[in-house]
């Protein structure tokens, strides 16, 4: 049996699609299934059972012998949330409980870390273990992810194989429920449909032009390919970046979204909201050396390729994958 937590969410539901397409139907899906807006992400996907996230840790502790692999992708991901208790409970302590059961029952574990652990990026974006203690995330979400990474690296007893994936800016189908936290591509299409144009955040940093804030945007189809690669083979335990290795500007992103809709770009700028302005990342770019060193050779979608597929095949009609 393969467990996927966060299975009704964005990356989790796409991983379920990948597993199904690869012939795996023996899935236990874990999430908060009370949210109707997430359920369409699982339409047509095959599994053994759905389980509420509150029940799962105790179930795993008792029934771990039935489980062959755990993908723990469930988390509170709101980067604007300031209540640290929420993140301690849903991200840090919840993941510790899963880790301990995977250790006891010797179940391989892949879990979601985040590029938010790198903070402003002053320590670079290398997934080296010796800098984890020095990282200073910019918000409680990032701190909760880094706190777990630090805890995991300190453990003497581990799952037989484990990887913490530092997701960079993931975009793609099945993020329709994410509201403010959805990708800029999602919001660009919504704004174009409504107004004919797109408003990007103005730069508030000297030396960076409006729209030239840069991120490592990675297509969700590439993310789940990496997850499946780790499922299939042995690998050195530890933290791994998961981006493309190439930063692109938000202006590139918005422009290519217009082009994918066969429209001429109509882009203007507004001030970055004050509640996120002080913690806004102006540049991220994954160092992908470590993942490639363990044999991952598949090419990532370019930004142009990923946006075209997402917009034309899914986003225009908000179809799930």
C-alpha positions in Angstrom: 0.0 0.0 0.0 1.2 3.5 -0.9 0.1 6.4 1.3 -0.3 10.0 -0.1 -1.1 12.7 2.4 -2.5 16.0 1.2 -4.0 13.8 -1.5 -6.9 16.1 -2.4 -4.6 19.1 -2.6 -2.5 20.5 -5.5 0.7 18.4 -5.6 -0.8 15.4 -3.8 -3.7 14.9 -6.3 -1.3 15.3 -9.2 0.9 12.6 -7.6 -2.1 10.3 -7.3 -2.7 10.8 -11.1 1.0 9.9 -11.8 0.8 6.8 -9.6 -2.5 5.7 -11.2 -1.1 6.2 -14.7 1.9 4.1 -13.7 -0.4 1.3 -12.6 -0.6 1.9 -8.9 -4.1 1.6 -7.5 -3.3 0.4 -4.0 -3.4 3.9 -2.6 -4.5 5.2 0.8 -5.3 8.9 0.4 -5.2 11.2 3.5 -6.6 14.7 3.7 -9.3 16.9 5.1 -12.1 15.7 2.8 -14.6 18.2 4.2 -13.6 20.8 1.6 -15.9 20.4 -1.4 -13.7 22.7 -3.5 -10.8 20.2 -3.3 -12.8 17.0 -4.1 -12.8 17.5 -7.9 -9.0 17.0 -7.8 -9.7 13.3 -7.1 -12.5 12.7 -9.6 -11.7 9.6 -11.6 -8.7 8.6 -9.5 -8.4 5.1 -8.2 -7.5 4.2 -4.6 -8.3 1.7 -1.8 -9.5 4.2 0.8 -9.8 7.8 1.9 -8.8 8.7 5.4 -9.2 11.9 7.5 -5.9 13.5 8.3 -6.7 13.6 12.0 -7.1 9.8 12.1 -4.1 8.9 10.1 -1.1 9.3 12.5 -2.7 6.9 15.0 -3.7 4.5 12.2 -0.1 4.5 10.8 1.4 3.8 14.2 -0.7 0.7 14.6 -1.0 -0.5 11.0 2.4 0.5 9.5 3.2 -3.1 8.5 0.6 -2.7 5.8 2.3 0.3 4.2 5.1 0.1 1.6 5.8 3.8 1.0 4.6 7.2 2.4 4.5 10.4 0.4 3.7 13.1 3.0 2.6 16.2 1.1 -0.1 17.4 3.4 0.7 20.7 5.2 -0.6 24.1 6.0 0.9 26.2 3.2 -0.4 29.7 3.7 2.7 31.9 3.7 0.6 34.9 5.1 -0.6 33.0 8.2 1.1 34.3 11.4 -0.2 31.8 14.0 2.8 29.6 14.8 0.6 27.2 16.8 -1.1 26.1 13.6 2.2 25.4 11.9 3.6 23.6 14.9 0.6 21.3 15.0 -0.1 20.7 11.3 3.4 20.9 9.8 6.0 20.2 12.5 4.5 17.8 15.1 2.3 16.0 12.5 5.3 15.3 10.4 7.3 14.1 13.4 4.6 11.6 14.2 4.7 10.2 10.6 8.5 10.1 10.7 8.5 8.1 13.9 6.0 5.5 12.6 7.9 5.2 9.3 11.1 4.6 11.4 9.4 2.0 13.6 7.9 0.1 10.7 10.8 0.8 8.3 8.7 2.5 5.7 10.4 4.7 3.1 9.3 8.4 3.4 9.3 11.3 1.0 8.0 14.5 2.5 7.4 18.1 1.4 9.9 20.7 2.6 10.0 24.1 0.9 12.2 26.7 -0.8 10.7 29.0 1.8 13.3 27.6 4.2 16.0 29.6 2.4 14.5 32.9 3.5 16.0 35.9 1.7 18.5 33.7 0.0 21.6 35.2 1.7 23.0 31.6 2.3 22.3 30.6 -1.3 20.0 27.9 -2.6 22.1 24.8 -2.2 20.5 21.8 -0.5 23.5 21.2 1.7 22.8 19.9 5.2 25.4 22.0 6.9 23.6 25.3 6.2 20.2 24.2 7.5 20.8 25.4 11.1 21.9 28.8 9.7 18.8 29.4 7.5 16.4 32.2 8.5 13.0 31.7 6.8 10.9 34.9 6.4 7.5 33.6 7.7 6.1 31.0 10.1 5.3 28.6 7.3 9.0 28.6 6.2 10.2 28.3 9.8 7.9 25.2 10.4 9.4 23.5 7.3 13.0 24.3 8.3 12.3 23.3 11.9 11.3 19.9 10.7 14.3 19.6 8.4 16.6 20.4 11.3 14.9 17.9 13.5 15.1 15.2 10.8 18.8 15.7 10.3 19.4 15.3 14.1 17.7 11.9 14.4 19.8 8.8 15.0 16.9 6.5 14.0 15.4 7.1 10.5 13.1 5.6 7.9 15.1 3.2 5.7 15.0 5.8 2.9 13.9 9.3 3.3 13.9 12.6 1.3 12.8 16.1 2.1 11.9 17.8 -1.1 12.4 21.6 -1.1 9.7 22.6 -3.6 10.3 25.9 -5.3 7.5 27.7 -7.1 5.2 24.9 -8.2 2.4 25.7 -10.7 0.0 23.6 -12.7 -3.5 21.9 -12.7 -5.4 21.1 -9.5 -4.5 24.4 -7.7 -8.0 25.8 -8.4 -8.9 25.7 -4.7 -5.8 27.6 -3.4 -7.2 31.1 -3.7 -4.5 33.7 -2.8 -1.8 31.0 -2.6 -2.4 29.8 -6.2 0.3 30.5 -8.8 0.5 33.8 -10.7 -0.3 31.9 -13.8 -3.7 30.9 -12.3 -4.4 34.5 -11.2 -3.2 35.9 -14.6 -5.8 33.8 -16.5 -8.5 34.8 -14.0 -7.7 38.5 -14.4 -7.5 38.3 -18.2 -10.9 36.7 -18.3 -12.3 39.3 -16.0 -10.5 42.5 -17.2 -8.5 41.8 -20.3 -5.2 42.6 -18.4 -2.9 41.5 -15.6 -1.5 43.5 -12.7 1.8 42.3 -11.3 3.5 43.5 -8.1 5.7 46.5 -8.4 9.3 46.1 -7.3 10.1 47.8 -4.0 13.8 46.9 -4.2 16.4 49.2 -5.7 18.1 47.8 -8.8 15.2 45.4 -9.7 12.7 46.7 -12.3 9.0 46.2 -12.0 8.1 42.6 -13.0 11.8 41.5 -12.8 11.4 39.8 -9.5 12.6 36.2 -10.3 11.6 32.8 -9.1 12.4 29.2 -10.0 9.0 28.2 -11.4 8.6 24.4 -11.7 5.7 22.6 -13.4 3.8 20.1 -11.2 4.2 17.4 -13.8 7.9 17.6 -13.3 7.5 17.5 -9.5 5.6 14.3 -9.5 8.1 12.7 -11.9 10.8 13.4 -9.3 8.6 11.9 -6.6 8.1 8.8 -8.7 11.8 8.5 -9.4 12.5 8.5 -5.6 9.7 5.9 -5.2 11.3 3.5 -7.7 14.9 3.3 -6.5 17.5 3.6 -3.7 19.0 7.1 -3.0 21.1 8.8 -0.3 18.9 10.0 2.5 18.6 13.8 2.9 17.2 17.1 1.6 16.8 17.7 -2.1 15.9 20.9 -4.0 13.1 20.5 -6.5 13.0 23.3 -9.0 14.2 23.7 -12.6 17.6 25.3 -11.7 16.7 28.4 -13.8 15.1 31.6 -12.4 12.6 33.4 -14.6 10.9 36.8 -14.1 7.2 37.3 -13.3 7.1 39.4 -16.4 8.2 36.3 -18.4 5.5 34.3 -16.7 2.7 36.8 -17.3 3.8 37.4 -20.9 3.8 33.7 -21.7 0.4 33.3 -20.1 -1.1 35.9 -22.5 0.7 34.1 -25.4 -0.7 30.7 -24.4 -4.2 32.3 -24.6 -3.4 33.8 -28.1 -3.5 37.3 -26.7 -1.2 40.3 -26.8 0.3 41.0 -23.3 -1.5 43.8 -21.3 0.5 44.1 -18.1 0.5 46.8 -15.5 1.8 47.1 -11.9 0.5 47.6 -8.4 2.2 48.0 -5.0 3.1 44.7 -3.3 0.6 44.3 -0.3 2.1 45.6 2.9 1.4 42.4 4.8 3.9 40.5 2.6 6.2 43.3 1.4 8.8 42.9 4.1 9.1 39.1 3.6 8.9 39.0 -0.2 11.5 37.0 -2.0 13.0 38.8 -5.0 15.1 35.9 -6.3 15.0 32.1 -6.0 16.9 29.5 -8.0 17.3 25.9 -7.1 20.8 24.4 -7.2 19.9 21.0 -8.8 23.3 19.4 -8.5 22.3 16.9 -5.8 19.3 15.5 -7.5 21.2 15.1 -10.8 24.0 13.4 -8.9 21.8 10.5 -7.8 20.8 9.8 -11.4 17.8 12.0 -12.2 18.2 12.8 -15.9 14.7 13.7 -17.1 14.5 17.2 -18.6 12.2 19.7 -16.9 9.6 21.7 -18.8 10.7 25.1 -19.8 8.5 27.9 -18.5 7.1 28.4 -22.0 6.3 24.7 -22.3 4.8 24.3 -18.9 2.6 27.4 -19.2 1.3 26.4 -22.6 0.3 22.9 -21.4 -1.2 24.2 -18.2 -3.2 27.0 -19.7 -4.4 25.3 -22.9 -5.1 21.8 -21.5 -6.4 22.6 -18.1 -6.6 26.2 -16.9 -8.9 27.7 -19.5 -11.7 25.4 -18.5 -10.3 24.7 -14.9 -10.1 21.0 -15.7 -8.3 18.7 -13.2 -5.5 16.4 -14.1 
